[in-house]
Amino acid sequence: MSQRIALSWLQLRHEKMKLFAAVAGVMVSVILMWMQLGLMKALFASAVRFHGSLNGELVLVHSQYEHLLHSKPFSSRLLYRLLGSSAVDDVFAISMAPSEWKNPWNGEMRSVQCYGIETDQPCLSISGLPEQLQELRSTDQFLYDRGSRPRFGDVIGAVERKEPVEPEINRRRMILSGLVDLGASFGVDGSILVSHANFLRLFSERKPGMIDVGVVRLRDTSLLPELQKQFQEQLGKEVSVLTVEQFKDRELRYWKSATPIGVIFTAGTVVGFFIGFIVVYQILYTDVTNHLPQYATMKAMGFSNGYLYRLVLEQSLQLAVLGYIPGTFITALLYAGLQKATQLPLELDLTRGVALIAVTVMMCAFSGVLAVRKLASADPAEVF
């Protein structure tokens, strides 16, 4: 009697372990797919943060512009020529280049993206800029991006403690005058904003009047397509006149096609899918094999193959739900930790969540379909 109890207990424990392994396999698969797709979306979203903050409808860049970190300057005279059009409300010139930041606390050198902007009107629609724009008119003053990564030192903490922050940027001592909210990206760890005059002080090799991005604000946005074509013909082939969306698309096209990042994250998503598929298939197949006598008995009692198939498929769908819920919860915790560490826009997206639950159900259902094929050959006469 005690042996039967022990055997039943071992069987029950074995069933629980199989269930736990299956749920764990689905959960790991869900986490991997969430992480890969989330990181890929965060990369693309962060790559166009600057582009989306431009305070205008049209953008001028050099015709050989590749991406934000590899721009080519052009003459600002081309931009200011557009002020002669009655359709233009205002134009903004932006210069940009990577600069060398010396941490004022430990002396470490880091690369920080520097933007030279005009101080009359804000060219970027970001929090904190309009109120502090006039501060940039003073010599050696700069604004620091609150979304920069912590490797530049405790800049934000020093501002909150009202301590002066005076780092060396390109071997020139600069004075922090305030914080703005722009955000880091995969290619940019941190950003600073200075006036055009201070930009030329930091980059003495740059010729005055040469800019990297021109922003055009229109009086009537309904004329956008016509004005874009008109301005392009007026300015010639040296610059490209783009809408903000086209400017974003050009940046994203670089990250998607010229770098392997998109391929890597897509491959990681596929790997996550197959990990869950293989684990669920192996466990369901083993479960069907071990319970083949019971399934054969049910067939002898008159239960159809369709009914038995539904039993296994229902089990696979239950595994999908049991694995998806904790996997999504763990992903949310990982997103929060990574967002704090990297300043990337990682967040659970409803559309992506619906797509992933559909993929998870499909993964488990497909595993169940392959595992259930053995039931078709379950003959009571042969099994017993």
N, C-alpha and C positions, 0 to 999 in steps of 0.2 A: 504493500500500500504506500509506504514511504517512498519507494522507488518511483511509483507512478506520479506521486505529488511532485517529486524532484524533477522528473522528466517534463511534466506539464509546466512547472515553473521555468525550466530552461527554455522550453519552446516559446513561452510567453515573453521571456526576456529576449530571445532571438528575434521575435517578431517586432518588439519595441525597438531593438537596435537597428533592424532593417528600415523601419519607419523613420527613425531619427536620421539615419544615413541618407535616405532619399530626400527628406526635407532639407537637410544640411546641404546636399548637392544642389538642389534647386535654389536655396538661399544664396550660396556662393555664386552660382550662375547669375542670379538677379543682381547681386552687388557688383559683380564685374561689368555687366552690361550697363548698369546705372552709372558707374564710375567712368567707363570709357566714353559713353555718350555725353555725360555731364561735363567732363574735362574738355572734350572736343568742342562742345557748344560754348563753354567758358572761354576757350582760346579765341574762337571767332568773335564772340561778343566783346571781349577785352581788346581785340585788335582794332576795333572800329569805335572805341569810346571817344577818342579825339575827334574822329570824323563826325560822329553824331552830335557833338557839342558845338559845332560851328554855327555861328549866329548869322546865317544867310542861306540862300537857295542855290547859288552857283559857286563853283570852286575852280580856281585856276591853278594848274600845276604844270611843270615842265612836260613836254611831250614824251620825254624818256623816263618819266616818273615810274618807279617800280613799286615801292612801298614806303611806309612812313620813316623807316630807319635808313632808307637809301634813296633820299630825294635829291633832286638836282635843282639848284637855284636858277632863277630867271630875273630879268629886270622888272622892278616894281613899276616902271613907266607903262608897261603893258596893262597892268591892273588899273592905274589911275586914269588911263585913257577912257575907261568905261564910265567915269564920273560925268563925262560929257553927255551921256544918254539920259534923257528925261525919265526913263524907266527905272533907273538905278537910284536907290535911296542912299546907299553908303557902300564903301568898300573897306576891307581890312587886310592889311599885310601881315603875314606871319613868317618869321624865320625860325628854323629849328636845327639843332645839331646835338649830338651826344657830348657831354662835358664830363670833366673829371672832378668828382666830389671827394674832398678829404674830410673824413669823419672828425668833428671837433672834439670828440671824447677819447678816441683811441688811435686816431691818425690813419685808419684804414682808407684805402682809395677805392672808390666805386664809380661806376658810370651812371650818370643821371641825364635824362633827356631835358634839354633846355629849349624853351619856346620864347622867342622875342616877339612881343605883341605891342600894339598901339595902346596909348593910355587915354585917348579921348573918349572912346566908346568900347564896351566889352565885345571882343570878337568871338568869345566863347560863352556859351550859355551854361555856366557851371556855378555852383553854390560858392559864395564868398568872394567872387571876382568883382562884381560891380561896386561893392562897398569899399574895396581895398585898392581899386585900380589906380587912384591918384598917388598912392604910396610908392608906386613903381617909378614915378618921375624923379625921385631922389637918386643920387648916385649910389651904385652898389647895393641897391635894395632888390629883394626877390621874394616871391611867394612860393610856398612849398606845398606840394600835393599831399593832402591828408591820406590818400589811398596808397602812398608809397610803402614799399616793404620795409620792415624794421632794420634792415642791414645798414641804413644810413645813420643810425643812432637814435637816441630817444628825443627826436625833434619835437614830436607832439607833446610829450610829457614836459619838456622844457617850456613850451609855449603855455601850457596849462599852469605851470608853476611861475609863469611870468619871468622866466630867466632869458637873458639874451642868447641868441644862437648866431654865431658868426663863423661859418665854415669857410674853407678855401675851395673855390671853384675855379678850375683852370689856373691854379696858382695865384688867384686873386681873392683877397678876403672880401666876403659878401655879408650882408646883414639881412637876417630874416625879418620881414615886416608883417607876415600873416600866413594863413592857411587857406587853401581852396580844395575843392573836391573834384578831381579828374579821374583818378583810378589808374592802377598799374595794369600791365598786360604781360603776355608771355615774353615779349621782346623788350619791354620797358619795365625796370624795377621801380623807378621813381621819376618824378618830373618836377621841374621848377619853371616859374614864369618870370620874365624880366622885361624891361622896356627895350625898344630897339637900340637906344643909345647904350644901355648896359650890355646888350647882346654883343654889340661891336667892341665893347671894352673886353669882354670875355673871349671873343673870337677876332683877334686883330687881323687875321689873315682874310677875313671876309670883306669883300668890297661893299661899301655903302650903296644902298639902292638895290641890292640883290636879295630876293626873298625866296621862300620855298613854297608857300601856299598863299593864294589870294582868295579872299571871301567876298562875294558880291551879294548884297541884300537888295531885293527888288521891291518896288512900290506895289506892283500887282503880280502876284504869283501865278495868276491864271495865264499869263503870257510866257510862262517859263520855257516851253519847247521852242517857241519862235525866237525869244531873246537868246537862248543858248546857241541856236544856229546862227543868228545874226552876229553875236559876239565872236563866235569861232571864225567866221569869215572875216571879221574886222581885224582880229589879232593875228591871224595867220597860223602857220604850222609850228611855231616855236613853243606854244603852250597848248594844253588841252583844256577846253571849257567843259566842265562836268557838272551834273547835278550832284547833290549830296549823296543820293542813293547810288549813283554811278561811281562816285568817289569811294564809297564803302565797298561796292562790288569789286573794284579794282584791287583794293587791299585784300579782300577775302580771296580773290582769285589767286593772288600770290601765295597766301598761306595754304590754300587747298592744292594748287598744282605745282608750285615751285619748291615746296618743302614736303617731306614725307610724313608730316604730323597727322594729316587727315587719314592717310593710309594706315598708319600705325594704330590710331584709335579705332578705326573701322575693323581692322584685323583683331584687335583686342575684344571688340564686341562679339565678333564671330566665334572667337575662342571661348568666350564665356557661354555662348549659346551651346556649343558642342560639349562643354564640360557638363552642363546640366542634362543635356540629352543622353550622353553616355551613362551617367550615374543613374538616372531614372530608368533607362532601358535595362541596364544590368540588374537592378533590383526588382523591377517588375517581371523580367524574364525568369529570374531565379524564383520569385514568388509563384509564378504560374507553374513552373516545373515542379516545385516542391508540393504544390497542391493539385497536381494533375489527377490523382485518384479521386479527390473530392469533386473536381470539375467533371470527370468521367461519370461519376455516380449521378450527378445532377443531369447530365445528358441522358443517362439511362432512365431517369425519372420523368423525362419528357421536356426538360428545359432546352430551348433552341440555342444554336451557336450565337445568334444575335443577342440573346439575353446575357450569355456569359461574356460576350464582348463588352456589353454595356457595363458589366460589373468592373472589369479591368479598366475601362476608360474612365468610369466615375472615380476610381481610385487614383488614376493619373491626374485628373482634374483637381481632386482634393489635395494632392501633393503640390500642384501648381499654386493653389491659394495659400497653403500652409507655408510654402517657401517664399512666396512673394511678399507677404505682409511683414515678417521680421526682416527680410532682406531690404525692403524699402525703408524700414525704420532705422536699421544700421547705416544705410546709405545717408540718411538725413544727418546722423551724427557725424559721419565722415565728412560730409559736405561742410558742416559747420566748422569742424576743425581745420580743414584745408582752406576754407575761405578766410579764416582768421590768420592763418600762416602765410597765405600767398596773395591775399587781397583780390582773388579772382571771383567773378560773379557766378558762383556755384549755387544752384537752387533746384529744388524738385519742381519739375514742370508737369502740369496736368496732361498736356498732349503727349509728352514723352512717356508719362506714367501709364496712360491708357494703351499706348503702343507696346510698352514693355509687358504689361499684363497679358495682352493678346499674344505676344511672342512667347511668353512663358507657358501659357495654356497650349499653344500650338506645339511647343517643344515637348511638353509632357504627353500631350495627346498622340503625337507622332511616335514617341517612345512606346506608349501603350499599344498602338496599332501594330508595331513590329513585334512586341512581346506577346501579343495575344494570338498571333498566327499559329502558335503551337496548339491552341485549343481545338483547332479544326481537326487535328489528328488524334484527339483524345477519345479513344475507343474503350469502353468498359471491359470488353472481352480481353483486350491486349494488356490494359493496365493491371487487371487483377489476375 
